[in-house]
Amino acid sequence: MPLNIIIADDEYFIRQRIIKIIPREELAIHFIGEAENGIEVLELLRQHPVDLILLDIKMPRMNGIEVAESVYRNYPSTKIILLSGYNDFEYARSAMRFGVMDYLLKPVDASTLTAVLRDTKEKIELLKKQQKQIQKFYHFEKCTFLSNVLNGCQSIEQLTARYPEVADYDFTLYLGAFIYEENEDFITELVAEIRRHGLDCEYFKELDYAYTIQFFLHRKEERQLLKEALENEMPKCPSYIFLALGDCIPLAESWLPDYKKNLYALSHRYFNPESKLILTEELTWESRSADLSKVRQTILYYLNSKDPKGLDAYIQSLFSPVEEAHDVKFLYLIVTEFFTTYHIHYGGQVEFSHNPAESASQIIDEEYRLNQVKSTILAYGRLCMTENETIPSDLSLSKKIILYIDEHYSDPELTVTRLANLFQLNPSYLGSVFKKVNNESLLQYITMIRMEASKKLLESNQYKISDIAELVGYTDAFYYSKRFKKMFGYSPKDYLLRKK
């Protein structure tokens, strides 16, 4: 990871010499900018993330000690190496009070500066790692507490006793976020930016591409400020993003109805192919009625007739009113009905890894395009119409993918896009081949491998749950625990108790 540095000295030629003698590539150093006085240093800090400042003590407008004090109070993660033309112990002692990491006499030679920079970089990286671990623990602990309040396991009073700052708020609200392709970095950056606007929030990872962010507000009017901030941040997302902003809930009331409503609202992404933010009160919640027995009868007709074109046309006709009415409930009903029919009548011919409702939910959870959902339904229909004859090249590709996943599941960067790039194939094509051969998606297989590996680690009694999450590829221990419970029916902690 590059080290972001500012060079601050009131003499131009000294700054240029320092820049020249620093081995940038060797130490992976990125120069943010130069400053000739203390005011310019603080201005650069306001505009950029900075890891280290090489700071001259005697500068105009604000001297080095004054800058060091300001940095210490306002930018605690930014570290300082002081430069001085005077061997002044009092200066050095004053500087140490403000967390200065080293003190060098000018003119500094290249070897000394390189050695100090290398040592300082190692210390900064260690501090970052420790801080990241602390943040992960805090995130896991607070998410667990908020989840317990949401589900009625703990009270608001217990929450505010543990987190007194929450008692200052009168309202809470949920934001649902779907980001196609795993892009947790954007979510963490979004949360950090919202916090810079003075709003308190915490995020939960719900599914591979779906998140919930819970906000705490003093006044209902702050919701409009939040909406504007979100609209400003959305263009920065490199992939498709769909946001559903819920309404304000009095903090003391039950959160669960609005939480469920917000998750449900995320399914409206299927009717918004372009990135968008919606308000949950703008959505239509009514659903059309349907004679599902007739739907099943028609599906069977096309399957038994071995008519894929007819089945495709029927799928299109069923989805047409779904698209027109933005009917999420009917979408789930249709997809579930197809998989119920496949399971009941063709379960002996086609192997399914999940029950009909789970199959439908997983297909809908992983996508945002209706055409892709329709294609998946049709692909399974084709399997039911014919003997499952796998093309040798597809089988070979699938084996290579499985081998790679089995060897690299612990890598948190393992995604469908990364696999597609590795095998130099389109992500949709790669996913369709894998699903055709294995009757489950790439995401489902990656999750299954990670969960099974984590069970073995749990049984070893050698690791904490947060460590196990990282060892099997999850950066978020709370999300790992959630997926574990969804797959096995109990949390990692309960699994250990059951084994004992």
N, C-alpha and C positions, 0 to 999 in steps of 0.2 A: 504494500500500500504506500503511495507516495506521501512524502512529508511536505506539507504546505508551509512555506517560509516567507517572512517579510524581512528585508534588510533595512535597518533604520540608522542613519548617520547623517549629520548635517554637512559632511564633506563629500561631494560627488565622486571624487577619484578614489576615496576609501571604499565607498559602496561598490564601485566598479571592480576594484581589486578583489574584494571579498567574493563577489559574484564569479569572478574569473577563476579563483583558486579552489572553489567548492566543486568536488567531483559529483556533478548532478546525477549522471546515469548510475554510477557506482552506488550512491546512497539513495537513489530514487527520490530526488528532491524536486519539488515544483515551486518555482518562484511566483508568489502572488503579486509582489510589487515592491517598490522602494519608497522610503519616506525620509524627508530631510528634517522633520520636526515631529514632536509628540502628537500634535493635532492630526497630522496626516496618518500616523500609525492607527489612531482610533478610528479614523474614517475608513481605512482599509479593513479594519476588524468588523465594522458595521456592514461592509459589503461582501466579505468573503469568509469562509471557514479557514482559520489559521491554526496550525499546530505549534509553530515556533517563531519567535522574533529574535533576531540578532540585533540587540538594542544598545546604541551608544548612550552613555550616561549624560554627557553634557551636550544638550540640544536646545535650540531656541523654543520659545512658547510653552513647552512642557519638557522638563528634563526626564532622564531615564527612570529615576526613582518614582517620579509622579506617574509616569506612564505605567510602570510596573505595578503600582498600587491600584490604578484604574483597571488594568487587565486582571489582576488578582481578584478584584471584587466583581467585575462584570463578565469576564471571559475565563472562568477558572480552568477550562480545559486547554487553554493556550499557555504554552511554557515560554520561558525567556532565558537567553544567554546574554549577559551584560558584556559590553566592550568598553574599555576605558584606556586612556593614555596615562593614567595615574594609578600607582599601586596604593590605593587608599583603602585601608581596612574598614574605616567607618562607612564608606559607600557600600562595600561588600556586605557588612553586617546589616545595614539598612535594607539592602536588596533581598537578603535571605528571608526577611520577615514576609516578603510577598511571593515566596515560592520560586525565586529565580534558581535555575538549575545549575548554572556555572557562571564563572567570572573570568574573562580573558583580557590580558593586557595587549594594547596595540603598540606597534604593528604585530598582528598575529601571523605566524607562518602557516603554510599550507598543511603540513603534517599534523601540527597541533590542532588546527581547526577541524581537519577531517576526523581525527581521533575523538575530539569532543562531540562533534556532530553525530558520529556513529554511536557513541555511548548514549547520547541524549535521545537519539531516535529509538534505541532499544528500550530505554526507560519509558518513553512516550507510548510505544506500542504495547508495553506491558500494562501501563496505566489504562490504556484504551480497552485492552482485553478484560482487565479487572472490572472496569466500569460497565462494560457490556454484560458481563456475568451478573453484576448487581442489578442492572436494568432488567435483564431477563427474569431474575428471581422476583423482582418487584412486580413485573408485568404478570407473571404466573400467579403470584399470590393475590394481586388485586382482581385479576380476571376470575379466579376461583371464588373470591368473596362476592363479587358482583353476580356471578352465575348462581351462587347459593341464595342470594337475596331474590334474584329473578324467579327462581323455582320454589321460593317459600321455605327454604331450609334455614335461612337466617333472616333476621329482621333489619329494618332500616336503622334502628337504634344500635344494633351491633356493628353495622357498617360505619356509622358516624363515630362510634367509639374507637374503631380501628383506624379510620381515616377521617379525622376531625374536619379537614377542609371540605368534605362533602356536605357537612351540616350548614355551610354558608350558602348553599344553593336551594332554590325552591322548585326547580323543574329538571326533568331529564328527558332526553329523546334519543331515538335510534336512527342511524343512517345505515342502510344496506348498500353494499358495494360489490359489484361483480366486475372482475378484471380478467379478460381473456388472456390466457397464458399466465403462469405464476409470476406475479410481480409484487411481492411483498415489500420490496424496497419503496415502491411508490406509495403504498399504504403508510409505511412508517414515516416517510417524508411528508405525506399529507397530514398525518396526525401532528407531527412536529410543527408544521406551518400553522395549523389551526391553533395549536397551543400558543404560538407566537402572537396570535390575535387576542390572547387573553382568555380563551375558552378551555375548560378542563375536559378531557376525554380519555377513553381507553378503547382499544380495539380488540376484537375476537376474530380468529380465523374460523369460519364455519365449515367451508369445503375447500377443495384445492384452489378454486377461483373466486370464492365468495367470502366476504367479511362483514362483520357488524361493528360499527363504531358507536359507542354510547357517550353522549354529551351531557354535561351538567350546566344548567343555565340559571342566572339570577332572575331574569325577566323573559317573558314570552317573546318580546321584541327582538331578542338576541338571535332568534331563529332566522330572521331575515338577513342579519349580518353573516350568519353561518352559511346561508344559501349563496350569498354573493361571494364569500371566500372560496367556497367549493367550486363555483362556476369559474373563478379565476384560475384555480389549480388544475381543473380537468384537462385543458389543452396540453399540459406538461406530461400527461400519461402517454407512453409510447404505443399502447395497444388499446383495443376496445374497452371502454369503461361505461358502466351503467350504475347510476346512483339513485336510491330511493330514500327520500328524506321524510321521516315520520313527524308526527305532531308532538307538541309539548305535553308531558304527563306530570302532574303534581308529584313531587318526590315521594310523598308518603303513600301514594296509591299503588296498586298492583301494576308492575311493568309488563307482565307476561302477555296480555292481549295485544299490546302495541308491538312488542318484540316479534310475535308470530305474524302479525299483520305486515310488518316490515320485511321479514324473510319472504313471505308470500309475494309481496310487491316486486321482489327481484325477478320473479318469473315473467314480469311484463317486459323484460329485455327482449323477449322473442318478438315483440311488436315494435321494437325500436332498433333497427339494424345499425343506426349511427349512435355514437356515444351521446349520452343524454343524462340529465338530472331531472327526476320527477318528484312531485309532492304526493304522498300517499292519499291525501284527501281528493286528489284529482282523478283517482282510478275508479273504474267500474268494478263492483264486486259481485254483481249478479251473474248467474250462470244459466245457460240454456239447458232444458231437459233433453234426454236422449233415450231412445229405446235400444239399450245395449244388447239385448238378445238378438235384435235384428242386425246389429253391427257384427256380432260374433258369427251369425248365420252367413252373412255376406263374405266375411273374411274366409270362412271355411269353404265357401263355394269356390272362390278364386284359388285357394290352396289345393283343394281336391281336383280342380280343373287344370292345375299346373299352368296357370295363366299369369305370369309376372306383370305383363302390360296391363291386364285388367286390374290386378291388385294395386299397381302404381296409380292408375286412374282413380280407383276407389279411395286410396290414401289422400290423393289431392283433393277429392270432393269432400272428405271429412274435415280436412284442415282448412278449407276455404272459409267456412263460417267462423272458425276459431280466430283466424287472422282478421276477419271483418269486425267481429265483436270484441276482440282482445279478451277472449274468454279463457282465463288460466285454468279454472277448474275443469272445463271441458277438455282442455289439452291433456291434463293428467289422466282424465277418464279414458280418453281415446287410446293413449299410449299404453296405459295399464290393461285395457281390454285386448289390445293386440297381443301383448305378452302373456296374458292369461290364456288366450286361445292357443298360442304357440306351445305353452307349457302343458296344457291339458291334453291336446291332441297330437303333439309332436315331440313330447318330452323324451320319448324313447329313441327318437331319431337324431335330435339336436340336443346337445348337452348345455344346460343353462346353469350358471354359477350362482344365481340369485332367484328368489321368488318373484312373481310377476310385478308386485308393487315396488320392490327394491330395484328391479331391472328398469322399470319406467322412471323412477326417481333418479337413478344414477345417470341415465341417458339425458334427462332434462337438466340435471344439475351441472353437467359438464359442458353444455353448449350454450350458444346464444342465437343460433340461426335455425329457424324452423326447417329449412331445406335439409340441413344435416340430420335433424331428428327424423324427418320423413325418409331420408336415404337409409338410416340405420334400421328403421322398421321394415323397409322393403328388403334390405339385405338379409335380415333374419327370416323374412317370408320366403325368399328364394332358397335359403337353406332347408326350410321345411318342405319345399316342393321337390327337392332333389336329394339324392344321396350326397352326403357331405364329402365330396371328392376334393381334396386339397391339392392345388397345383404345386408340384415339387419346388418351384422357385419361391412360392409364398411360404412353404414350410421351412425352407432353408433360411429365408430372411427372418422368419419368426424365431427360429432357434438362435440366430445371431443376436437378435434383440434381447431375448430372454437371458442369454449368456452375459451380455453387457449389463443388463439391469441387475442380475444376480451378483455381479462383481462390483457394481458401483452404486448400489441402493443407498449407501451411507452418505453419498454426495448430495447436499441440499440443493445443488444446482441441476439435479437430474430432472429434466422436463421433457415433454413431448417434442417441443421445438428443438431442444438440444439433441435428442435422439434423431430427429429428422435431418438436422444439419450433419450429424455424424455419418448417417447412412446416405446422405446426399439425395434425399427424397422429400416430396411435399408432405407436410405434417398430416394432412387429411388422408392422403393415400397410405402413408405408413400406418396410421391408426386403423384404417379400414382393413388392411391386410392382416394386421395383428388380431383384430376382432374376429375376422372371418376364420382364422385358424384356431383361435383360443376361446372364442365365445365370451370374451370380456375385453374391456378397453385397456389401453396402456396404463392409464391412471389407476384403474382398479387393480391391475397386476402389480404395479409399483407399490401401492398401498398394502396389498396382501403380503408381499415379500418383506416389507418393512415391519409390519405388525408381527409376523411369525418370528422374525429375527429378534424383535424386542421381547417376545415372550421368553426366548432362551436366555437373554441377558437378565431379565427379571428373575428367572429361576436360579441364576448363578449367585444371587445375593451379593454381588460385588459392586453394584453401581446405584447411584441415586436415580430417581425417575427422570430428573432434568438431564442427567448425563446420558441416560439411555436414549432419550429423545434425540439428542445430538448424534449419538453413535449410529442411529438408523436413518438419519437424514432430515430430521425436523428441527428447525431453528426455534420453534415455538412449543414449549413443553405443554402448555395448556391445550393447544390444538392437537398435539400428539395424544394426550389423555382422552380428548373428546373422540378422536377417530378410533382409538383402542376400544373405548366403551361401545361405540356404535357397531364395531365389528364383532366383539366377543360378548357384549351384554353386561360388562362390568369394567370398572376403571382399573388401571395398572395397580393401584394401591390395593383394591379389593381382590385382584387376581393373586397378589402375593399372600393375602390373608387366606384365601381359599386353598392355595398350595400348602400353606402351613397346617 
